[in-house]
Each structure stands twice: as C-alpha cells, then as structure tokens.
Amino acid sequence: MIRAAALVAVMATSACAETILSAEYTAPTDRYAHGILGDAIEWGALHIYTEKGVRRFTLSQDRVFEDVAPRLADVDGDGQPEVVVVETLDSEGAQLAVYDTTGKIAATPHIGRTNRWLAPIGVADLDGDGDIELAYIDRPHLAKTLRVWRFVDGALVPVADLSGLTNHRIGEADIGGGIRDCGPGPEMITASADWTKIMATALRDGQLVTRQIGAHVDRGSFATALACQDLP
C-alpha cells in the first residue's frame, strides 16, 4: 500500500488534462547515507513540468529519490507519459514507482531493508500483448536479478524474474544498458553477473529468455548493443 503520509504535494496548477513534458529531481539531500551512485547526495523532491505549469512533490524525511534521473514513459497505455523513479524508504530500501501529475499512482514493494537498491532498465511492451512492462535489476551488486513487472488496472504486478544479470557497479554515476528493438521485438540489454558479457533478454510466453551477444568491455559495449550493432 502506498502511504499517503509519504508525500506532501504542492499543486501549482489544475491537474485536469495536463500533458507531462519533462521532470527533474530537486532538493538535494544527504539524509540517506548510502552513496551507491558515487556520492552522498540523493533527492528530496520531484518536479513534473506540464504545458500548464509545474507539479512539485516533496518526500517525507524518511524517503529519498535514489536515482540518476526521472524517466518519462507511457506506463498506462493512454498515449501520454508518466514518470518512473527509484524511491527509497530509509528502513526498507528502494522501490520502483510511477508518478503522474496527481502523485504516486503505483509502485513495487520496497526491497525490504535499508541500503538495498534497484537499477532500472526501461519501460516497454516487452511481449507485444498491449500491456506495458517495467524492468529493473534488483540489487545489482548482490542479488543481480532481473525483475519484470506489468502495469495492470492501476497497479504493478510481477511477471518474471531471472538471476545472473546486472547493470551497475558500486560508485558508478550512471546505469548501464536499456531496452532495444532490433526487429524480432524488445530485448533488455544488461551485463552478465561477472561483467564479462553483454546479455540480451526477451520476455516470451511469460518467461525471460537470455542470450550472450558479445563481450563487455566498457560503457561503449552497451551503446553498441543498444544501437543494434555487432559486438566482438
């Protein structure tokens, strides 16, 4: 259940029929001592910009946005973007959350303990059924597990998991990989758990199917894969 007390929303304009144009994290804070992205600064607020103004959402003191940047994606399939973020509760770790101009509308459960994080991969209709999936690596330094959730009837529901994959190393300021479609359908691009290989994983018939597509050398390996180019 999403806790109403977790947010204090300051509404700058009417929420009626607004289109989200961009979003950014604001209110830098060091109140959550994790530093997984290479420094001590996380974010205490989210600003969502529309053609009518700005929506400001300020987290309570026990939460932060522990993330690189908010992501715009059409999660509910209505043709308009929502905002996908990593939101952390200090006692329970990270969750993947979806915001619109009214606030948080859906989220995965928190991982379950402090200093446990997730690294988003992307948002897409991964299996072509018309519903939208959201993918991330659960604890990319520990569990190294790909998890896929689907947005259905206003909630995120689990679809499939696969261990042995990662997309982030402690201290990196960015997150590797993403989602590509080189013809056969969407594939999630990550590294193998030992960082020696670039892996492409597809969702087929409710199952995650992964394959090696080349060697991992550096961030350029991800860029090459996402551009549908051959890897060594």
C-alpha beads as a LAMMPS data file, in Angstrom:
LAMMPS data file: protein, C-alpha beads

232 atoms
231 bonds

1 atom types
1 bond types

-500.0 500.0 xlo xhi
-500.0 500.0 ylo yhi
-500.0 500.0 zlo zhi

Masses

1 110.0

Atoms # bond

1 1 1 0.000 0.000 0.000
2 1 1 1.233 3.479 -0.868
3 1 1 1.419 5.564 2.291
4 1 1 -0.394 8.866 1.968
5 1 1 1.972 10.392 4.535
6 1 1 4.968 9.699 2.327
7 1 1 4.351 12.773 0.170
8 1 1 3.495 16.387 0.585
9 1 1 2.214 17.544 -2.799
10 1 1 2.213 21.209 -3.720
11 1 1 -0.099 21.665 -6.689
12 1 1 0.895 24.620 -8.812
13 1 1 -1.978 24.381 -11.311
14 1 1 -5.050 22.293 -12.031
15 1 1 -4.335 18.615 -12.779
16 1 1 -7.080 18.388 -15.403
17 1 1 -5.884 17.136 -18.804
18 1 1 -2.234 18.043 -18.344
19 1 1 0.480 16.519 -20.510
20 1 1 3.822 15.801 -18.848
21 1 1 6.660 17.426 -20.788
22 1 1 9.655 16.769 -18.528
23 1 1 10.657 16.007 -14.957
24 1 1 13.631 16.549 -12.673
25 1 1 14.760 15.769 -9.146
26 1 1 15.309 18.721 -6.828
27 1 1 16.083 19.402 -3.154
28 1 1 19.447 17.618 -2.893
29 1 1 19.949 15.958 0.478
30 1 1 22.471 13.826 2.363
31 1 1 19.919 12.443 4.834
32 1 1 20.181 8.886 3.460
33 1 1 23.716 7.567 3.929
34 1 1 24.134 5.056 1.130
35 1 1 26.120 6.694 -1.680
36 1 1 25.550 3.888 -4.164
37 1 1 25.812 6.304 -7.113
38 1 1 29.208 7.609 -6.102
39 1 1 28.392 10.499 -3.762
40 1 1 26.385 11.277 -0.630
41 1 1 23.681 13.292 -2.371
42 1 1 20.189 11.986 -3.113
43 1 1 16.994 13.963 -3.847
44 1 1 14.111 15.062 -1.684
45 1 1 11.657 16.302 -4.290
46 1 1 10.343 15.696 -7.805
47 1 1 9.215 18.445 -10.192
48 1 1 6.950 17.433 -13.068
49 1 1 6.561 20.030 -15.811
50 1 1 3.430 20.274 -17.977
51 1 1 2.128 22.745 -20.513
52 1 1 0.141 24.297 -17.652
53 1 1 2.905 24.640 -15.078
54 1 1 4.862 22.571 -12.585
55 1 1 3.814 19.934 -10.075
56 1 1 6.040 19.687 -7.015
57 1 1 6.172 16.532 -4.886
58 1 1 8.252 16.656 -1.712
59 1 1 9.115 13.424 0.086
60 1 1 8.888 12.959 3.830
61 1 1 12.160 12.917 5.783
62 1 1 12.364 9.113 5.774
63 1 1 12.410 8.922 1.950
64 1 1 14.620 9.997 -0.947
65 1 1 14.751 9.608 -4.693
66 1 1 17.864 7.424 -5.033
67 1 1 18.303 7.723 -8.748
68 1 1 20.146 9.174 -11.730
69 1 1 17.169 10.979 -13.308
70 1 1 13.398 10.535 -13.621
71 1 1 12.241 8.703 -16.768
72 1 1 9.265 9.641 -18.940
73 1 1 7.325 6.663 -20.308
74 1 1 3.738 5.843 -21.205
75 1 1 3.054 3.297 -18.477
76 1 1 -0.757 3.128 -18.644
77 1 1 -1.012 2.998 -22.449
78 1 1 -3.055 6.176 -22.856
79 1 1 -0.555 7.807 -25.206
80 1 1 0.717 10.269 -22.578
81 1 1 3.847 9.825 -20.452
82 1 1 4.083 9.148 -16.754
83 1 1 7.273 9.497 -14.672
84 1 1 9.184 6.448 -13.436
85 1 1 11.527 6.871 -10.465
86 1 1 13.514 4.988 -7.845
87 1 1 12.143 5.937 -4.428
88 1 1 13.816 4.722 -1.226
89 1 1 12.388 4.382 2.279
90 1 1 15.286 4.535 4.735
91 1 1 14.246 1.432 6.710
92 1 1 13.127 -0.702 3.736
93 1 1 15.278 0.183 0.721
94 1 1 14.280 1.045 -2.817
95 1 1 11.136 0.594 -4.878
96 1 1 10.276 1.415 -8.489
97 1 1 7.474 3.987 -8.513
98 1 1 5.255 5.640 -11.125
99 1 1 4.075 9.247 -10.789
100 1 1 1.641 11.346 -12.766
101 1 1 0.502 14.917 -12.175
102 1 1 -1.537 13.782 -9.162
103 1 1 1.328 12.000 -7.371
104 1 1 2.437 8.399 -6.963
105 1 1 -0.017 6.080 -8.711
106 1 1 1.762 2.704 -8.497
107 1 1 4.895 1.125 -7.060
108 1 1 6.644 -2.173 -6.482
109 1 1 7.214 -3.263 -2.877
110 1 1 10.346 -1.932 -1.211
111 1 1 13.200 -4.429 -1.277
112 1 1 12.869 -4.876 2.470
113 1 1 15.859 -3.402 4.294
114 1 1 17.992 -0.292 4.356
115 1 1 20.801 0.223 1.834
116 1 1 19.252 -2.089 -0.735
117 1 1 18.765 -0.594 -4.195
118 1 1 17.471 -1.341 -7.674
119 1 1 18.658 -0.099 -11.072
120 1 1 16.013 0.489 -13.778
121 1 1 16.402 -0.969 -17.262
122 1 1 13.401 0.518 -19.027
123 1 1 9.713 0.535 -19.873
124 1 1 8.120 -1.134 -22.913
125 1 1 5.521 -3.624 -24.096
126 1 1 8.052 -6.423 -23.848
127 1 1 5.879 -9.277 -25.130
128 1 1 3.603 -7.491 -27.601
129 1 1 0.346 -8.089 -25.726
130 1 1 -0.550 -4.403 -25.400
131 1 1 0.260 -4.096 -21.697
132 1 1 3.319 -2.180 -20.545
133 1 1 6.158 -3.809 -18.594
134 1 1 8.753 -2.146 -16.356
135 1 1 12.110 -3.831 -15.841
136 1 1 14.930 -3.354 -13.358
137 1 1 17.837 -5.163 -11.742
138 1 1 17.116 -5.949 -8.107
139 1 1 20.249 -5.309 -6.034
140 1 1 22.701 -5.150 -8.980
141 1 1 25.665 -5.685 -6.638
142 1 1 24.150 -8.516 -4.568
143 1 1 21.107 -10.393 -5.886
144 1 1 21.807 -9.436 -9.548
145 1 1 18.265 -10.384 -10.518
146 1 1 16.258 -9.041 -13.441
147 1 1 12.646 -8.405 -12.425
148 1 1 9.807 -7.548 -14.794
149 1 1 6.505 -6.012 -13.632
150 1 1 3.380 -5.188 -15.621
151 1 1 1.071 -2.198 -15.179
152 1 1 -2.471 -3.601 -14.938
153 1 1 -5.584 -1.850 -13.630
154 1 1 -3.592 0.879 -11.934
155 1 1 -1.093 -1.406 -10.186
156 1 1 2.251 -3.064 -10.851
157 1 1 2.073 -6.863 -10.836
158 1 1 5.068 -9.240 -11.029
159 1 1 5.631 -11.082 -14.306
160 1 1 9.016 -12.858 -14.307
161 1 1 12.460 -12.907 -12.673
162 1 1 15.876 -14.070 -13.870
163 1 1 19.104 -14.134 -11.851
164 1 1 22.659 -13.725 -13.116
165 1 1 22.349 -10.254 -14.681
166 1 1 23.426 -6.748 -13.655
167 1 1 23.679 -3.168 -14.930
168 1 1 25.526 -1.189 -12.249
169 1 1 28.644 -1.327 -10.085
170 1 1 29.022 0.457 -6.769
171 1 1 30.117 4.059 -7.255
172 1 1 29.096 4.418 -10.892
173 1 1 27.142 7.607 -11.516
174 1 1 25.094 6.103 -14.355
175 1 1 23.212 2.879 -15.082
176 1 1 24.257 0.678 -17.996
177 1 1 22.104 -0.934 -20.649
178 1 1 18.470 -0.382 -21.558
179 1 1 15.872 -1.722 -23.971
180 1 1 16.354 -2.145 -27.720
181 1 1 14.272 -3.490 -30.601
182 1 1 16.380 -4.691 -33.487
183 1 1 13.496 -6.359 -35.338
184 1 1 12.332 -9.506 -33.515
185 1 1 10.923 -7.474 -30.612
186 1 1 12.139 -5.692 -27.488
187 1 1 15.204 -7.003 -25.655
188 1 1 16.630 -5.871 -22.318
189 1 1 20.368 -5.206 -22.527
190 1 1 22.435 -5.855 -19.397
191 1 1 25.741 -7.363 -18.382
192 1 1 26.303 -10.846 -17.058
193 1 1 26.735 -11.055 -13.295
194 1 1 30.543 -11.233 -13.657
195 1 1 30.671 -8.310 -16.118
196 1 1 32.361 -10.347 -18.854
197 1 1 29.432 -10.476 -21.325
198 1 1 26.666 -8.317 -22.747
199 1 1 23.339 -10.124 -22.456
200 1 1 20.061 -9.665 -24.359
201 1 1 16.944 -10.872 -22.551
202 1 1 13.440 -11.153 -24.013
203 1 1 10.050 -11.844 -22.425
204 1 1 8.377 -14.738 -24.237
205 1 1 5.244 -16.546 -23.092
206 1 1 5.711 -15.210 -19.580
207 1 1 9.327 -16.388 -19.339
208 1 1 12.619 -14.499 -19.551
209 1 1 14.964 -15.897 -22.199
210 1 1 18.532 -14.592 -22.251
211 1 1 21.484 -14.935 -24.612
212 1 1 25.034 -13.659 -24.874
213 1 1 25.555 -11.171 -27.695
214 1 1 29.179 -10.176 -27.121
215 1 1 31.897 -9.244 -24.687
216 1 1 31.563 -6.484 -22.128
217 1 1 34.483 -4.060 -22.243
218 1 1 33.086 -0.718 -21.038
219 1 1 30.038 1.544 -21.397
220 1 1 30.660 1.579 -25.142
221 1 1 29.689 -2.085 -25.231
222 1 1 26.198 -1.202 -24.035
223 1 1 25.923 1.641 -26.561
224 1 1 26.909 -0.669 -29.400
225 1 1 24.373 -3.280 -28.370
226 1 1 21.576 -0.727 -27.972
227 1 1 22.357 0.582 -31.470
228 1 1 21.821 -2.964 -32.853
229 1 1 25.438 -3.181 -33.943
230 1 1 27.628 -6.281 -33.675
231 1 1 29.801 -6.788 -30.623
232 1 1 33.141 -8.619 -30.565

Bonds

1 1 1 2
2 1 2 3
3 1 3 4
4 1 4 5
5 1 5 6
6 1 6 7
7 1 7 8
8 1 8 9
9 1 9 10
10 1 10 11
11 1 11 12
12 1 12 13
13 1 13 14
14 1 14 15
15 1 15 16
16 1 16 17
17 1 17 18
18 1 18 19
19 1 19 20
20 1 20 21
21 1 21 22
22 1 22 23
23 1 23 24
24 1 24 25
25 1 25 26
26 1 26 27
27 1 27 28
28 1 28 29
29 1 29 30
30 1 30 31
31 1 31 32
32 1 32 33
33 1 33 34
34 1 34 35
35 1 35 36
36 1 36 37
37 1 37 38
38 1 38 39
39 1 39 40
40 1 40 41
41 1 41 42
42 1 42 43
43 1 43 44
44 1 44 45
45 1 45 46
46 1 46 47
47 1 47 48
48 1 48 49
49 1 49 50
50 1 50 51
51 1 51 52
52 1 52 53
53 1 53 54
54 1 54 55
55 1 55 56
56 1 56 57
57 1 57 58
58 1 58 59
59 1 59 60
60 1 60 61
61 1 61 62
62 1 62 63
63 1 63 64
64 1 64 65
65 1 65 66
66 1 66 67
67 1 67 68
68 1 68 69
69 1 69 70
70 1 70 71
71 1 71 72
72 1 72 73
73 1 73 74
74 1 74 75
75 1 75 76
76 1 76 77
77 1 77 78
78 1 78 79
79 1 79 80
80 1 80 81
81 1 81 82
82 1 82 83
83 1 83 84
84 1 84 85
85 1 85 86
86 1 86 87
87 1 87 88
88 1 88 89
89 1 89 90
90 1 90 91
91 1 91 92
92 1 92 93
93 1 93 94
94 1 94 95
95 1 95 96
96 1 96 97
97 1 97 98
98 1 98 99
99 1 99 100
100 1 100 101
101 1 101 102
102 1 102 103
103 1 103 104
104 1 104 105
105 1 105 106
106 1 106 107
107 1 107 108
108 1 108 109
109 1 109 110
110 1 110 111
111 1 111 112
112 1 112 113
113 1 113 114
114 1 114 115
115 1 115 116
116 1 116 117
117 1 117 118
118 1 118 119
119 1 119 120
120 1 120 121
121 1 121 122
122 1 122 123
123 1 123 124
124 1 124 125
125 1 125 126
126 1 126 127
127 1 127 128
128 1 128 129
129 1 129 130
130 1 130 131
131 1 131 132
132 1 132 133
133 1 133 134
134 1 134 135
135 1 135 136
136 1 136 137
137 1 137 138
138 1 138 139
139 1 139 140
140 1 140 141
141 1 141 142
142 1 142 143
143 1 143 144
144 1 144 145
145 1 145 146
146 1 146 147
147 1 147 148
148 1 148 149
149 1 149 150
150 1 150 151
151 1 151 152
152 1 152 153
153 1 153 154
154 1 154 155
155 1 155 156
156 1 156 157
157 1 157 158
158 1 158 159
159 1 159 160
160 1 160 161
161 1 161 162
162 1 162 163
163 1 163 164
164 1 164 165
165 1 165 166
166 1 166 167
167 1 167 168
168 1 168 169
169 1 169 170
170 1 170 171
171 1 171 172
172 1 172 173
173 1 173 174
174 1 174 175
175 1 175 176
176 1 176 177
177 1 177 178
178 1 178 179
179 1 179 180
180 1 180 181
181 1 181 182
182 1 182 183
183 1 183 184
184 1 184 185
185 1 185 186
186 1 186 187
187 1 187 188
188 1 188 189
189 1 189 190
190 1 190 191
191 1 191 192
192 1 192 193
193 1 193 194
194 1 194 195
195 1 195 196
196 1 196 197
197 1 197 198
198 1 198 199
199 1 199 200
200 1 200 201
201 1 201 202
202 1 202 203
203 1 203 204
204 1 204 205
205 1 205 206
206 1 206 207
207 1 207 208
208 1 208 209
209 1 209 210
210 1 210 211
211 1 211 212
212 1 212 213
213 1 213 214
214 1 214 215
215 1 215 216
216 1 216 217
217 1 217 218
218 1 218 219
219 1 219 220
220 1 220 221
221 1 221 222
222 1 222 223
223 1 223 224
224 1 224 225
225 1 225 226
226 1 226 227
227 1 227 228
228 1 228 229
229 1 229 230
230 1 230 231
231 1 231 232
